[in-house]
């Protein structure tokens, strides 16, 4: 049981450049930089991919295609692992919308998973569609003693962070403070009794500590970083 689950955020999209809440599939395409980020991930040698999958979003499919071309691996589309659906906030890039999204997302990470985004999903709904996909991949592949490769799943920043935090017990304050950049990943290793261990979060390795004095909602509004990371 030595293979790992690599939850990879897609490369830079045009929605990211615009700092838009771009969550409804199919969504925006990759920029040229986003395509290069995907190829760079494939070339870095840190992942031994035996299976490559992606969400229904165009940017995720394009990221997987770029990776697959480098490592000579076909990609498959998996339903259920698309981005958190922000409902009435879709396509907005104003500070008020970004602050509202981040405030609700922070409440999810504090355990209030039943709080919905306006016209969109609540945290439990995201997990109910997302986690079973990962569980199925584990049962089919990672729990097989003969499977030694990594599974790379190209997905989306907010959804990855929420699912990984719940599955591996990562502190919610850390999760809120630590976005994923484009083509950054969270790596989960299967451990006993169906549990997971988070062995990498972006460039960080455990233990994962929150940043003292962090103000994630205010930081998200003031930052040039896109809000979904």
C-alpha positions as CSV (number, residue, x, y, z in Angstrom):
1,X,0.0,0.0,0.0
2,X,2.7,2.4,-1.0
3,X,1.0,4.5,-3.7
4,X,-0.2,8.0,-2.8
5,X,-3.1,10.2,-3.8
6,X,-1.9,13.5,-5.3
7,X,-4.7,16.1,-5.4
8,X,-3.3,18.7,-7.9
9,X,-4.8,22.1,-8.5
10,X,-5.0,22.9,-12.2
11,X,-2.7,25.3,-13.9
12,X,-3.4,29.0,-14.2
13,X,-6.6,29.8,-16.0
14,X,-7.9,33.0,-17.5
15,X,-10.4,33.1,-14.6
16,X,-7.5,33.0,-12.2
17,X,-5.9,35.9,-14.0
18,X,-9.1,37.9,-13.7
19,X,-9.4,36.9,-10.0
20,X,-12.9,35.7,-10.7
21,X,-15.0,33.2,-8.8
22,X,-15.1,30.9,-11.7
23,X,-16.6,27.6,-10.5
24,X,-19.4,26.5,-12.8
25,X,-18.2,23.9,-15.4
26,X,-16.9,24.0,-18.0
27,X,-15.3,27.2,-16.9
28,X,-12.3,29.1,-18.4
29,X,-9.3,27.6,-20.2
30,X,-5.7,27.5,-19.2
31,X,-3.4,30.4,-20.0
32,X,-0.1,29.6,-21.8
33,X,1.6,29.9,-18.3
34,X,-1.0,27.4,-17.0
35,X,0.0,24.8,-19.6
36,X,3.7,25.3,-18.8
37,X,2.9,24.9,-15.1
38,X,1.3,21.5,-15.9
39,X,4.2,20.4,-17.9
40,X,6.7,21.5,-15.2
41,X,4.8,19.4,-12.6
42,X,5.0,16.4,-14.9
43,X,8.8,16.9,-15.4
44,X,9.7,17.5,-11.8
45,X,10.1,13.7,-11.0
46,X,8.4,13.9,-7.6
47,X,5.4,11.9,-8.7
48,X,5.3,8.4,-10.2
49,X,1.9,8.6,-11.8
50,X,0.2,5.3,-12.6
51,X,-3.3,6.8,-13.0
52,X,-4.3,10.3,-14.1
53,X,-7.7,11.8,-13.7
54,X,-9.4,15.2,-13.8
55,X,-12.7,17.0,-13.1
56,X,-15.2,18.0,-15.7
57,X,-13.9,21.5,-15.9
58,X,-11.9,22.5,-19.0
59,X,-8.9,23.9,-17.1
60,X,-8.6,20.6,-15.2
61,X,-8.9,18.5,-18.4
62,X,-6.3,20.7,-20.1
63,X,-3.9,20.4,-17.2
64,X,-4.2,16.6,-17.2
65,X,-3.7,16.5,-21.0
66,X,-0.4,18.4,-20.7
67,X,0.8,16.1,-17.9
68,X,-0.3,13.0,-19.8
69,X,1.7,14.1,-22.8
70,X,4.9,14.4,-20.8
71,X,4.5,11.1,-18.8
72,X,2.8,9.1,-21.6
73,X,-0.4,8.5,-19.7
74,X,-4.0,8.8,-20.8
75,X,-6.3,10.9,-18.5
76,X,-9.8,10.0,-17.4
77,X,-12.6,12.3,-16.4
78,X,-14.2,11.8,-13.0
79,X,-17.5,13.4,-12.0
80,X,-18.0,14.9,-8.6
81,X,-14.5,16.5,-8.1
82,X,-15.3,19.9,-9.6
83,X,-14.8,23.1,-7.7
84,X,-17.0,24.4,-4.8
85,X,-20.1,25.9,-6.5
86,X,-20.4,29.5,-5.4
87,X,-23.9,30.1,-6.8
88,X,-24.9,33.8,-6.8
89,X,-21.2,34.8,-6.5
90,X,-20.3,33.1,-9.8
91,X,-18.1,35.2,-12.1
92,X,-17.7,38.0,-9.6
93,X,-14.3,39.5,-8.8
94,X,-15.2,42.3,-6.5
95,X,-13.9,42.5,-3.0
96,X,-17.3,42.0,-1.4
97,X,-17.9,38.7,-3.2
98,X,-14.4,37.4,-2.4
99,X,-14.8,38.4,1.2
100,X,-18.2,36.6,1.4
101,X,-16.8,33.5,-0.1
102,X,-13.8,33.4,2.2
103,X,-15.9,34.1,5.3
104,X,-18.2,31.1,4.6
105,X,-15.3,28.9,3.6
106,X,-13.6,29.7,6.9
107,X,-16.8,28.7,8.7
108,X,-16.7,25.4,7.0
109,X,-13.1,24.9,8.1
110,X,-14.3,25.7,11.7
111,X,-16.8,22.9,11.5
112,X,-20.0,24.7,10.2
113,X,-20.3,22.6,7.1
114,X,-24.0,23.2,6.8
115,X,-23.7,26.9,6.0
116,X,-24.4,27.5,2.3
117,X,-22.9,29.9,-0.1
118,X,-25.7,32.2,-1.4
119,X,-27.4,30.2,-4.1
120,X,-24.6,27.6,-4.0
121,X,-23.3,24.6,-2.1
122,X,-22.7,24.1,1.6
123,X,-19.6,22.2,2.8
124,X,-21.4,18.9,3.4
125,X,-22.7,18.9,-0.2
126,X,-19.2,19.4,-1.5
127,X,-17.9,16.5,0.6
128,X,-20.8,14.3,-0.3
129,X,-19.9,14.4,-4.0
130,X,-16.1,14.6,-3.6
131,X,-15.1,12.2,-0.9
132,X,-16.7,9.1,-2.5
133,X,-14.7,9.5,-5.6
134,X,-11.5,9.5,-3.6
135,X,-12.7,6.5,-1.5
136,X,-13.4,4.6,-4.7
137,X,-9.9,5.3,-6.0
138,X,-8.4,4.1,-2.8
139,X,-10.4,0.9,-2.8
140,X,-9.7,0.1,-6.4
141,X,-6.0,0.9,-6.4
142,X,-4.2,2.2,-3.3
143,X,-5.4,-0.6,-1.0
144,X,-4.1,-3.2,-3.4
145,X,-0.7,-4.3,-2.1
146,X,0.5,-4.7,-5.7
147,X,-0.2,-1.1,-6.6
148,X,2.9,1.1,-6.1
149,X,2.2,4.1,-8.3
150,X,0.7,7.5,-7.4
151,X,-2.8,8.6,-8.5
152,X,-2.8,12.1,-9.8
153,X,-6.2,13.8,-9.6
154,X,-6.4,17.3,-11.2
155,X,-9.0,19.2,-9.3
156,X,-9.6,22.6,-7.8
157,X,-8.1,24.6,-4.9
158,X,-11.0,25.2,-2.5
159,X,-12.5,21.7,-3.0
160,X,-9.1,20.0,-2.5
161,X,-8.4,21.9,0.7
162,X,-11.8,21.1,2.2
163,X,-11.7,17.4,1.3
164,X,-8.0,16.9,2.4
165,X,-8.6,18.7,5.7
166,X,-11.5,16.4,6.5
167,X,-9.9,13.2,5.3
168,X,-6.5,13.7,6.9
169,X,-7.5,15.8,10.0
170,X,-5.5,18.8,8.9
171,X,-6.2,21.8,11.2
172,X,-8.8,24.1,9.6
173,X,-7.0,27.3,10.6
174,X,-3.9,26.0,8.7
175,X,-6.1,25.2,5.7
176,X,-7.6,28.7,5.6
177,X,-4.2,30.3,5.8
178,X,-2.5,28.2,3.2
179,X,-4.0,28.4,-0.3
180,X,-2.7,26.2,-3.1
181,X,-1.0,27.9,-6.0
182,X,-1.7,26.8,-9.6
183,X,-0.2,23.3,-10.2
184,X,0.5,22.8,-6.5
185,X,-0.8,19.7,-4.7
186,X,-1.9,18.1,-1.5
187,X,-0.5,14.6,-1.2
188,X,-2.4,12.0,0.9
189,X,-1.0,8.6,1.9
190,X,-3.4,5.8,2.9
191,X,-2.9,4.4,6.4
192,X,-4.7,1.8,8.4
193,X,-8.5,1.6,9.0
194,X,-9.4,3.6,5.9
195,X,-7.6,6.7,7.3
196,X,-5.3,9.1,5.4
197,X,-2.1,10.9,6.3
198,X,-1.3,14.3,4.7
199,X,2.4,14.1,3.8
200,X,2.6,17.3,1.7
201,X,0.6,20.5,1.4
202,X,2.0,22.7,-1.4
203,X,5.6,23.1,-0.5
204,X,5.1,22.3,3.1
205,X,5.5,19.0,5.0
206,X,4.0,18.1,8.4
207,X,3.5,19.2,11.1
208,X,1.1,21.8,9.7
209,X,0.7,24.8,11.9
210,X,-1.6,27.8,11.4
211,X,0.1,31.2,10.9
212,X,-0.1,33.2,14.2
213,X,-2.2,36.3,13.8
214,X,-3.4,35.4,10.3
215,X,-6.5,37.3,9.0
216,X,-7.4,35.1,6.0
217,X,-10.6,36.9,4.9
218,X,-8.9,40.3,4.9
219,X,-5.8,38.9,3.3
220,X,-7.9,37.4,0.5
221,X,-9.5,40.7,-0.3
222,X,-6.2,42.6,-0.3
223,X,-4.2,40.0,-2.1
224,X,-3.8,39.7,-5.9
225,X,-4.1,36.0,-5.5
226,X,-7.2,34.4,-7.0
227,X,-9.7,33.5,-4.3
228,X,-10.1,29.8,-5.1
229,X,-6.6,28.6,-4.4
